[in-house]
């Protein structure tokens, strides 16, 4: 069985896979925004030494997710 027979002439399965990956990157971006929100709420409640490193890591997570989504949109 040839790959062309499985995917069809137009390769519609690859379009579906592309949209699945884009949706997954979008969900990950939403998750990172929720993590950032939780870090901000925690920082308001608790004062501690880890407040600044957690905020930096949260921003890094959110920036990485945004860059990943933009990269996926450009590449896929």
N, C-alpha and C positions, 0 to 999 in steps of 0.2 A: 504494500500500500504506500503510495507516494504522499508526501506532505501536502502537495497541491490538492489532492483528493480530499484530505481531511479538512483543510482550511477553506476550500472553495476557490473559485476563480478570483474573487475580489479580496480575499483575505479578511473577511468580516470578523473572524475570531480575534485577529490581532487588534482590530479597532476596539473590540470589547475588552481585551486585556489592557489596552492603553487607558481606557476610561476607568477600569478597575484600579489601576495604579494611581491615576490622578485623584480618584476618590480617596484612596488610602492615604496619599500625601495630604489631602485636605483634612481628613479626620485627624491625622497626626498634628497638623497645625492647630486645629481646634483643641486637641488635648494639651498642647504646649501652652496655649493661652489660658486654659483652665488651671494648669500647674502654676503659671505666673500669678494668676488671681489668688490662688491658695497661698502662695508665698507672701504676697502683699498682705492678705488678711492675717496670716500668722505673725508677720512682722509688727503689725499694729497691736496684736494681743501680747506677744512675748518680746521682751528685750533681751538680746543676747549677743554673744560674740559671733555667731554664725549668720547673723542677719545679712551682712554685706556679701559674703561668699555665696549664700543661697540665692540672693537676688542676681548676682553675676551669672551663676549657673542657670538660673531660670531664663534670664535674657539670652544666654547662649543657646539654650534649648529652643527658645522661640525663634531666634534668628536662624538657627540651623534648619528648623522646620520650614520657615519661609523661603530660605534659599533653596532647599530641596524641592519645594513645590514649584518654584520658578524654574529651576533646572529641569524638572520633569516636564513642565509645560513646553519648554524650549526643545528638549531632546526627543520626547515622545511625540 
